[in-house]
Amino acid sequence: MRREAPRYVDSALNLARARSELERQLAADPYDAAAVKQAFAEWQAQGTQFLSDIRDPLIDAFGQVSPEGRQKLIASRRKSQQGLRIP
């Protein structure tokens, strides 16, 4: 993935900036629902762009991992999400 970073790093930075702006708007006083809505839309757009830009490098990277290694990665991901429960 490091080798492929030029294919997605700008999108990752834009996503991080959009998240920071969303968090800033959520914490702003006074609360401005329109500004939060705009910041949320930008975060969503940047997230979509990031996923589009990282998809192929991620698929290529997984292609370099053995089937057993991919199974371990998936199992580890599942285990880390076990504590995450959304009511």
Secondary structure, DSSP 8 states (H G I E B T S, - for coil): --TTGGGTHHHHHHHHHHHHHHHHHHH-SS--HHHHHHHHHHHHHHHHHHHHHHHHHHHHHHHTS-HHHHHHHHHHHHHHHTT----
